[in-house]
Amino acid sequence: MGALSLTIGQPLGITPEGEGPAPVLTGQGFEVFCFQAGLTPAEVSGFATGRVLCGLYVDQAIPVLVLDIEGFGGLEVALCIFTEPKDKQAAFFASDPATHSAHLALCDHPSSIVRAVRALNPGPAVMTRVRQALMDQPGRYRDINQCFAVMARIYQDLGPRDIRTRVSMRPA
C-alpha cells in the first residue's frame, strides 16, 4: 500500500520502534512515514499544507534528505539500501531518477494512525544524488549494521543544525 493511497484516520497496523521518519523505497522514488507523538492540529495542518523546502546532504554514501515544512518543522531522513528487499532495490535503480517522487505520511506514535499525507518533488538533481549514494552503499558497507553505524556517527558528529548549514534548500 502506497502512502498516497492511505486515508486520514487509517491505522497502519504496525507499531514503530520509536518516533521519527521511516523511509521506504518504491519503484519510482520513496516514501517517508513520519511517526510523532503529541501532534497538535496546527502541526498536522502544517504537515499537510505547509510550504516544503528540501535539501540533500550526502556523506560516506549516506544520503540525508533535509525537509523544512512550514507549520510543522524539520525532518532529516537518512536512507539505507540494506533495509529494502532486493526487488525494491532493483525497481528503484532501474527507474529514471527524473521521474522519481517522494510521498510523506504523518502518523501518530505509537498508534500509527495516519494524520496527513502529501506528495513532494525533490527534483531530478536531488533524486539522482540519492540514487547514486544508495548504489554506492553495497560497495562501501558489508551490511545494514555497518551502514547504520555510519549513519549514527553522522548524526552524532553533526546533528540536524550542522547538517542544515551544509545544504542548499529549495522548494519541493
MDAnalysis code that builds the backbone (N, CA, C; Angstrom):
import MDAnalysis as mda
import numpy as np

u = mda.Universe.empty(516, n_residues=172, atom_resindex=np.repeat(np.arange(172), 3), trajectory=True)
u.add_TopologyAttr("name", ["N", "CA", "C"] * 172)
u.add_TopologyAttr("resid", np.arange(1, 173))
u.add_TopologyAttr("resname", ["MET", "GLY", "ALA", "LEU", "SER", "LEU", "THR", "ILE", "GLY", "GLN", "PRO", "LEU", "GLY", "ILE", "THR", "PRO", "GLU", "GLY", "GLU", "GLY", "PRO", "ALA", "PRO", "VAL", "LEU", "THR", "GLY", "GLN", "GLY", "PHE", "GLU", "VAL", "PHE", "CYS", "PHE", "GLN", "ALA", "GLY", "LEU", "THR", "PRO", "ALA", "GLU", "VAL", "SER", "GLY", "PHE", "ALA", "THR", "GLY", "ARG", "VAL", "LEU", "CYS", "GLY", "LEU", "TYR", "VAL", "ASP", "GLN", "ALA", "ILE", "PRO", "VAL", "LEU", "VAL", "LEU", "ASP", "ILE", "GLU", "GLY", "PHE", "GLY", "GLY", "LEU", "GLU", "VAL", "ALA", "LEU", "CYS", "ILE", "PHE", "THR", "GLU", "PRO", "LYS", "ASP", "LYS", "GLN", "ALA", "ALA", "PHE", "PHE", "ALA", "SER", "ASP", "PRO", "ALA", "THR", "HIS", "SER", "ALA", "HIS", "LEU", "ALA", "LEU", "CYS", "ASP", "HIS", "PRO", "SER", "SER", "ILE", "VAL", "ARG", "ALA", "VAL", "ARG", "ALA", "LEU", "ASN", "PRO", "GLY", "PRO", "ALA", "VAL", "MET", "THR", "ARG", "VAL", "ARG", "GLN", "ALA", "LEU", "MET", "ASP", "GLN", "PRO", "GLY", "ARG", "TYR", "ARG", "ASP", "ILE", "ASN", "GLN", "CYS", "PHE", "ALA", "VAL", "MET", "ALA", "ARG", "ILE", "TYR", "GLN", "ASP", "LEU", "GLY", "PRO", "ARG", "ASP", "ILE", "ARG", "THR", "ARG", "VAL", "SER", "MET", "ARG", "PRO", "ALA"])
u.atoms.positions = np.array([
    [0.848, -1.185, 0.000],
    [0.000, 0.000, 0.000],
    [0.886, 1.239, 0.000],
    [0.701, 2.123, -0.966],
    [1.475, 3.338, -1.052],
    [0.930, 4.426, -0.153],
    [1.795, 5.355, 0.216],
    [1.419, 6.430, 1.126],
    [0.248, 7.253, 0.587],
    [0.243, 7.537, -0.722],
    [-0.822, 8.380, -1.264],
    [-2.180, 7.686, -1.268],
    [-2.202, 6.364, -1.142],
    [-3.485, 5.665, -1.104],
    [-4.034, 5.540, 0.314],
    [-3.285, 6.034, 1.305],
    [-3.754, 5.993, 2.689],
    [-4.834, 7.040, 2.908],
    [-5.703, 6.774, 3.863],
    [-6.736, 7.746, 4.218],
    [-6.494, 8.251, 5.634],
    [-6.881, 9.486, 5.871],
    [-6.735, 10.099, 7.185],
    [-7.565, 9.286, 8.185],
    [-6.961, 8.964, 9.320],
    [-7.616, 8.180, 10.348],
    [-7.383, 6.686, 10.228],
    [-6.764, 6.270, 9.139],
    [-6.497, 4.851, 8.913],
    [-5.325, 4.390, 9.783],
    [-5.476, 3.282, 10.501],
    [-4.323, 2.731, 11.213],
    [-3.433, 1.952, 10.240],
    [-2.116, 2.081, 10.400],
    [-1.194, 1.353, 9.530],
    [-1.089, -0.118, 9.923],
    [-1.451, -0.445, 11.153],
    [-1.383, -1.830, 11.592],
    [0.011, -2.269, 11.991],
    [0.884, -1.313, 12.278],
    [2.236, -1.619, 12.744],
    [2.520, -0.818, 14.007],
    [3.511, -1.243, 14.749],
    [3.965, -0.488, 15.905],
    [5.422, -0.108, 15.669],
    [5.678, 1.154, 15.375],
    [7.060, 1.569, 15.117],
    [7.893, 1.497, 16.392],
    [9.200, 1.303, 16.214],
    [10.100, 1.211, 17.359],
    [10.171, 2.519, 18.132],
    [10.059, 3.617, 17.429],
    [10.149, 4.912, 18.091],
    [9.643, 6.006, 17.183],
    [9.773, 7.226, 17.667],
    [9.363, 8.366, 16.868],
    [10.421, 8.661, 15.808],
    [9.988, 9.343, 14.750],
    [10.904, 9.767, 13.715],
    [10.510, 9.254, 12.352],
    [11.305, 9.618, 11.337],
    [10.987, 9.225, 9.966],
    [11.437, 7.801, 9.657],
    [10.634, 7.109, 8.847],
    [10.957, 5.763, 8.383],
    [10.796, 5.756, 6.863],
    [11.910, 5.837, 6.123],
    [11.827, 5.854, 4.662],
    [11.682, 4.452, 4.081],
    [10.972, 4.378, 2.947],
    [10.759, 3.125, 2.229],
    [10.904, 3.414, 0.740],
    [11.723, 2.622, 0.042],
    [11.857, 2.798, -1.401],
    [10.632, 2.266, -2.128],
    [10.291, 2.935, -3.212],
    [9.286, 2.435, -4.145],
    [9.976, 2.399, -5.507],
    [9.365, 1.819, -6.465],
    [9.980, 1.755, -7.787],
    [10.248, 3.114, -8.386],
    [9.411, 4.080, -8.084],
    [9.545, 5.408, -8.680],
    [9.967, 6.468, -7.676],
    [10.627, 6.094, -6.607],
    [11.077, 7.070, -5.623],
    [11.072, 6.473, -4.240],
    [10.573, 7.259, -3.290],
    [10.495, 6.738, -1.934],
    [9.356, 7.398, -1.178],
    [9.020, 6.765, -0.078],
    [8.005, 7.277, 0.829],
    [8.634, 7.410, 2.203],
    [8.164, 8.384, 2.972],
    [8.654, 8.576, 4.324],
    [7.448, 8.588, 5.248],
    [7.446, 7.633, 6.160],
    [6.416, 7.578, 7.191],
    [6.992, 8.249, 8.426],
    [6.371, 9.356, 8.848],
    [6.856, 10.151, 9.972],
    [5.993, 9.838, 11.187],
    [6.598, 9.238, 12.199],
    [5.878, 8.868, 13.410],
    [6.200, 9.880, 14.495],
    [5.137, 10.492, 15.072],
    [5.338, 11.516, 16.086],
    [4.200, 11.472, 17.098],
    [4.564, 11.561, 18.360],
    [3.583, 11.595, 19.444],
    [3.158, 13.038, 19.711],
    [1.981, 13.203, 20.269],
    [1.518, 14.505, 20.719],
    [1.311, 15.530, 19.630],
    [0.896, 15.099, 18.463],
    [0.682, 16.026, 17.354],
    [-0.456, 16.995, 17.654],
    [-0.228, 18.266, 17.371],
    [-1.277, 19.264, 17.523],
    [-2.001, 19.430, 16.189],
    [-3.233, 19.950, 16.215],
    [-3.915, 20.218, 14.952],
    [-3.115, 21.161, 14.038],
    [-2.417, 22.128, 14.617],
    [-1.616, 23.057, 13.808],
    [-0.459, 22.324, 13.128],
    [0.189, 21.392, 13.822],
    [1.290, 20.635, 13.219],
    [0.781, 19.741, 12.092],
    [-0.363, 19.115, 12.304],
    [-0.942, 18.258, 11.266],
    [-1.287, 19.088, 10.042],
    [-1.896, 20.253, 10.267],
    [-2.246, 21.142, 9.157],
    [-0.989, 21.629, 8.438],
    [0.043, 21.992, 9.188],
    [1.299, 22.430, 8.580],
    [1.914, 21.334, 7.739],
    [1.939, 20.112, 8.263],
    [2.493, 18.982, 7.528],
    [1.729, 18.769, 6.227],
    [0.419, 18.871, 6.283],
    [-0.430, 18.593, 5.123],
    [-0.366, 19.681, 4.058],
    [-0.201, 20.937, 4.479],
    [-0.339, 22.024, 3.511],
    [0.798, 23.033, 3.510],
    [1.712, 22.961, 4.481],
    [2.781, 23.947, 4.588],
    [3.768, 23.875, 3.436],
    [4.386, 25.005, 3.160],
    [5.421, 25.071, 2.130],
    [6.587, 24.173, 2.555],
    [7.144, 23.419, 1.600],
    [8.236, 22.495, 1.890],
    [9.510, 22.964, 1.196],
    [10.569, 23.060, 1.968],
    [11.899, 23.289, 1.425],
    [12.678, 21.994, 1.594],
    [13.479, 21.670, 0.586],
    [14.166, 20.388, 0.546],
    [15.628, 20.591, 0.203],
    [16.478, 19.811, 0.848],
    [17.894, 19.796, 0.537],
    [18.420, 18.386, 0.726],
    [19.647, 18.166, 0.302],
    [20.233, 16.837, 0.436],
    [21.671, 16.963, 0.897],
    [21.978, 16.199, 1.939],
    [23.343, 16.090, 2.440],
    [23.790, 14.658, 2.202],
    [24.959, 14.476, 1.597],
    [25.493, 13.140, 1.370],
    [26.879, 13.076, 1.980],
    [27.093, 12.064, 2.821],
    [28.389, 11.850, 3.445],
    [28.628, 10.349, 3.520],
    [29.745, 9.891, 3.003],
    [30.124, 8.481, 3.060],
    [29.034, 7.569, 2.477],
    [28.445, 7.992, 1.384],
    [27.374, 7.277, 0.678],
    [26.082, 7.189, 1.477],
    [25.912, 8.063, 2.449],
    [24.666, 8.135, 3.214],
    [23.926, 9.399, 2.778],
    [22.807, 9.234, 2.055],
    [22.024, 10.418, 1.690],
    [21.064, 10.781, 2.829],
    [21.084, 12.046, 3.193],
    [20.179, 12.548, 4.222],
    [19.315, 13.625, 3.579],
    [18.051, 13.304, 3.378],
    [17.100, 14.269, 2.838],
    [16.707, 15.209, 3.971],
    [16.861, 16.498, 3.737],
    [16.553, 17.508, 4.737],
    [15.289, 18.234, 4.290],
    [14.273, 18.204, 5.150],
    [12.994, 18.844, 4.834],
    [12.648, 19.862, 5.911],
    [12.218, 21.025, 5.486],
    [11.636, 22.019, 6.384],
    [10.209, 22.223, 5.922],
    [9.262, 21.915, 6.797],
    [7.848, 22.014, 6.457],
    [7.234, 23.114, 7.305],
    [6.806, 24.165, 6.632],
    [6.224, 25.325, 7.310],
    [5.036, 24.892, 8.167],
    [5.049, 25.284, 9.415],
    [3.955, 24.941, 10.323],
    [4.119, 23.573, 10.978],
    [5.162, 22.838, 10.579],
    [5.409, 21.524, 11.170],
    [6.805, 21.452, 11.772],
    [7.807, 21.798, 11.001],
    [9.185, 21.722, 11.482],
    [10.074, 20.988, 10.516],
    [11.217, 20.569, 11.005],
    [12.209, 19.952, 10.151],
    [12.301, 18.456, 10.330],
    [12.719, 17.804, 9.258],
    [12.980, 16.363, 9.257],
    [14.309, 16.115, 8.568],
    [15.046, 15.161, 9.090],
    [16.258, 14.681, 8.444],
    [16.036, 13.186, 8.235],
    [16.069, 12.778, 6.983],
    [15.720, 11.402, 6.626],
    [16.924, 10.739, 5.963],
    [17.597, 9.868, 6.709],
    [18.726, 9.122, 6.160],
    [18.207, 7.849, 5.501],
    [18.734, 7.546, 4.329],
    [18.298, 6.365, 3.596],
    [19.395, 5.299, 3.566],
    [18.964, 4.047, 3.692],
    [19.873, 2.910, 3.705],
    [19.327, 1.834, 2.779],
    [20.107, 1.447, 1.787],
    [19.656, 0.457, 0.805],
    [19.466, -0.918, 1.438],
    [20.185, -1.200, 2.509],
    [20.123, -2.517, 3.137],
    [18.789, -2.806, 3.821],
    [17.976, -1.789, 4.039],
    [16.666, -2.012, 4.666],
    [15.617, -2.481, 3.663],
    [15.959, -2.431, 2.388],
    [14.995, -2.721, 1.333],
    [15.184, -4.120, 0.750],
    [14.075, -4.792, 0.410],
    [14.201, -6.082, -0.270],
    [14.819, -5.899, -1.658],
    [15.435, -6.945, -2.162],
    [16.145, -6.892, -3.445],
    [15.242, -6.430, -4.592],
    [13.971, -6.842, -4.604],
    [13.087, -6.439, -5.697],
    [12.817, -4.938, -5.681],
    [12.701, -4.338, -4.491],
    [12.501, -2.890, -4.419],
    [13.771, -2.141, -4.818],
    [14.916, -2.685, -4.424],
    [16.176, -2.072, -4.833],
    [16.291, -2.062, -6.354],
    [16.015, -3.212, -6.965],
    [16.139, -3.331, -8.423],
    [15.193, -2.380, -9.139],
    [13.957, -2.297, -8.669],
    [12.971, -1.406, -9.300],
    [13.391, 0.056, -9.169],
    [13.903, 0.426, -8.011],
    [14.339, 1.801, -7.787],
    [15.517, 2.146, -8.693],
    [16.517, 1.261, -8.765],
    [17.698, 1.529, -9.572],
    [17.408, 1.472, -11.068],
    [16.415, 0.702, -11.474],
    [16.071, 0.585, -12.891],
    [15.249, 1.762, -13.395],
    [14.619, 2.495, -12.489],
    [13.764, 3.599, -12.908],
    [14.586, 4.870, -13.139],
    [14.001, 5.801, -13.843],
    [14.651, 7.061, -14.199],
    [14.530, 8.050, -13.043],
    [15.658, 8.531, -12.483],
    [15.584, 9.474, -11.369],
    [14.802, 10.750, -11.695],
    [14.728, 11.105, -12.964],
    [13.979, 12.310, -13.346],
    [12.483, 12.145, -13.091],
    [12.020, 10.899, -12.988],
    [10.594, 10.665, -12.743],
    [10.319, 10.282, -11.290],
    [11.357, 10.227, -10.461],
    [11.171, 9.839, -9.062],
    [10.354, 10.872, -8.301],
    [9.628, 10.370, -7.317],
    [8.812, 11.228, -6.472],
    [9.017, 10.838, -5.020],
    [8.541, 11.665, -4.133],
    [8.590, 11.377, -2.706],
    [7.209, 11.641, -2.122],
    [6.777, 10.752, -1.269],
    [5.488, 10.889, -0.596],
    [5.725, 10.835, 0.900],
    [4.995, 11.656, 1.627],
    [5.131, 11.725, 3.071],
    [3.814, 11.363, 3.735],
    [3.907, 10.598, 4.811],
    [2.730, 10.275, 5.617],
    [3.065, 10.586, 7.067],
    [2.246, 11.392, 7.704],
    [2.405, 11.728, 9.117],
    [1.503, 10.818, 9.923],
    [2.077, 10.150, 10.910],
    [1.321, 9.181, 11.714],
    [1.556, 9.436, 13.193],
    [0.512, 9.217, 13.985],
    [0.651, 9.289, 15.437],
    [1.581, 8.181, 15.917],
    [2.282, 8.463, 16.985],
    [3.091, 7.428, 17.631],
    [2.559, 7.245, 19.041],
    [2.323, 6.062, 19.505],
    [2.669, 4.774, 18.918],
    [1.522, 4.112, 18.152],
    [0.396, 4.797, 17.998],
    [-0.788, 4.155, 17.400],
    [-0.678, 3.941, 15.892],
    [0.188, 4.666, 15.220],
    [0.382, 4.577, 13.765],
    [-0.877, 4.916, 12.978],
    [-1.667, 5.831, 13.490],
    [-2.852, 6.297, 12.766],
    [-2.434, 7.448, 11.860],
    [-2.828, 7.367, 10.606],
    [-2.457, 8.368, 9.603],
    [-3.176, 9.680, 9.900],
    [-2.408, 10.752, 9.976],
    [-2.969, 12.078, 10.239],
    [-2.901, 12.995, 9.021],
    [-1.902, 12.792, 8.143],
    [-1.779, 13.626, 6.938],
    [-0.915, 12.882, 5.925],
    [-1.173, 13.168, 4.642],
    [-0.419, 12.564, 3.545],
    [-0.186, 13.642, 2.493],
    [0.996, 13.630, 1.906],
    [1.273, 14.592, 0.841],
    [2.378, 14.095, -0.070],
    [2.408, 14.652, -1.260],
    [3.459, 14.369, -2.230],
    [4.374, 15.580, -2.297],
    [5.626, 15.337, -2.627],
    [6.530, 16.452, -2.881],
    [7.472, 16.057, -3.997],
    [8.121, 17.049, -4.560],
    [9.020, 16.808, -5.678],
    [10.402, 17.356, -5.337],
    [11.305, 16.480, -4.855],
    [12.655, 16.956, -4.538],
    [13.442, 17.395, -5.767],
    [13.023, 16.961, -6.949],
    [13.689, 17.348, -8.187],
    [14.678, 16.298, -8.655],
    [14.932, 16.274, -9.974],
    [15.803, 15.254, -10.547],
    [17.235, 15.294, -10.023],
    [17.782, 16.469, -9.738],
    [19.159, 16.546, -9.244],
    [19.285, 15.865, -7.879],
    [18.349, 16.144, -6.988],
    [18.361, 15.520, -5.663],
    [18.152, 14.021, -5.786],
    [17.181, 13.616, -6.580],
    [16.874, 12.191, -6.701],
    [18.028, 11.431, -7.358],
    [18.741, 12.054, -8.284],
    [19.900, 11.408, -8.904],
    [21.004, 11.205, -7.865],
    [21.210, 12.200, -7.017],
    [22.234, 12.079, -5.968],
    [21.841, 11.037, -4.925],
    [20.559, 10.968, -4.574],
    [20.086, 9.932, -3.646],
    [20.347, 8.560, -4.247],
    [19.948, 8.394, -5.493],
    [20.120, 7.112, -6.183],
    [21.594, 6.704, -6.224],
    [22.482, 7.640, -6.559],
    [23.908, 7.314, -6.638],
    [24.455, 6.903, -5.273],
    [24.083, 7.630, -4.236],
    [24.562, 7.288, -2.892],
    [24.082, 5.894, -2.491],
    [22.822, 5.580, -2.769],
    [22.298, 4.254, -2.431],
    [22.978, 3.161, -3.250],
    [23.302, 3.460, -4.496],
    [24.022, 2.483, -5.326],
    [25.435, 2.232, -4.787],
    [26.036, 3.240, -4.156],
    [27.392, 3.122, -3.631],
    [27.448, 2.367, -2.296],
    [26.339, 2.310, -1.566],
    [26.375, 1.706, -0.234],
    [26.831, 0.240, -0.220],
    [26.316, -0.646, -1.088],
    [26.759, -2.051, -1.016],
    [28.261, -2.238, -1.268],
    [28.874, -1.371, -2.024],
    [30.309, -1.468, -2.242],
    [31.128, -0.898, -1.096],
    [30.471, -0.110, -0.273],
    [31.169, 0.559, 0.821],
    [30.947, -0.119, 2.173],
    [29.758, -0.682, 2.358],
    [29.388, -1.295, 3.636],
    [29.066, -2.764, 3.438],
    [29.431, -3.583, 4.401],
    [29.197, -5.019, 4.255],
    [27.770, -5.420, 4.622],
    [27.095, -4.602, 5.479],
    [25.739, -4.968, 5.893],
    [25.018, -3.762, 6.498],
    [23.777, -3.990, 6.899],
    [22.941, -2.930, 7.460],
    [23.541, -2.366, 8.742],
    [24.152, -3.205, 9.560],
    [24.716, -2.740, 10.822],
    [25.851, -1.750, 10.603],
    [26.712, -2.036, 9.662],
    [27.810, -1.124, 9.376],
    [27.268, 0.195, 8.808],
    [26.271, 0.113, 7.930],
    [25.664, 1.319, 7.354],
    [24.994, 2.159, 8.451],
    [24.235, 1.517, 9.334],
    [23.572, 2.235, 10.426],
    [24.586, 2.854, 11.399],
    [25.713, 2.193, 11.613],
    [26.742, 2.753, 12.494],
    [27.284, 4.061, 11.923],
    [27.489, 4.102, 10.608],
    [27.962, 5.338, 9.975],
    [26.877, 6.409, 10.050],
    [25.626, 6.030, 9.823],
    [24.525, 6.997, 9.971],
    [24.531, 7.605, 11.370],
    [24.660, 6.761, 12.385],
    [24.651, 7.237, 13.772],
    [25.810, 8.197, 14.023],
    [26.986, 7.883, 13.476],
    [28.137, 8.780, 13.640],
    [27.893, 10.130, 12.971],
    [27.277, 10.111, 11.798],
    [26.986, 11.373, 11.109],
    [26.074, 12.235, 11.975],
    [25.008, 11.634, 12.496],
    [24.069, 12.391, 13.340],
    [24.736, 12.848, 14.633],
    [25.597, 12.015, 15.179],
    [26.286, 12.361, 16.425],
    [27.299, 13.480, 16.203],
    [28.067, 13.376, 15.126],
    [29.109, 14.361, 14.861],
    [28.560, 15.703, 14.390],
    [27.499, 15.667, 13.604],
    [26.987, 16.910, 13.029],
    [25.716, 17.401, 13.701],
    [24.715, 16.553, 13.765],
    [23.424, 16.979, 14.286],
    [22.629, 17.724, 13.234],
    [21.333, 17.865, 13.459],
    [20.456, 18.498, 12.466],
    [20.848, 19.926, 12.091],
    [21.244, 20.720, 13.062],
    [21.575, 22.127, 12.774],
    [22.790, 22.212, 11.849],
    [23.837, 21.434, 12.127],
    [25.034, 21.464, 11.279],
    [24.765, 20.901, 9.890],
    [23.965, 19.849, 9.816],
    [23.617, 19.290, 8.506],
    [22.933, 20.356, 7.666],
    [22.022, 21.103, 8.284],
    [21.283, 22.141, 7.558],
    [22.205, 23.239, 7.023],
    [23.304, 23.519, 7.725],
    [24.221, 24.564, 7.238],
    [25.005, 24.099, 6.026],
    [24.975, 22.803, 5.732],
    [25.758, 22.232, 4.633],
    [24.934, 21.932, 3.388],
    [23.655, 22.307, 3.392],
    [22.809, 22.017, 2.236],
    [22.175, 23.303, 1.710],
    [21.864, 23.263, 0.414],
    [21.074, 24.324, -0.204],
    [19.632, 23.853, -0.216],
    [18.784, 24.654, 0.321],
    [17.365, 24.292, 0.366],
    [16.651, 24.932, -0.814],
    [15.685, 24.177, -1.370],
    [14.866, 24.679, -2.470],
    [13.454, 24.202, -2.292],
    [12.483, 24.910, -2.858],
    [11.098, 24.442, -2.741],
    [10.922, 23.050, -3.357],
    [10.135, 22.241, -2.691],
    [9.874, 20.882, -3.192],
    [8.394, 20.716, -3.485],
])
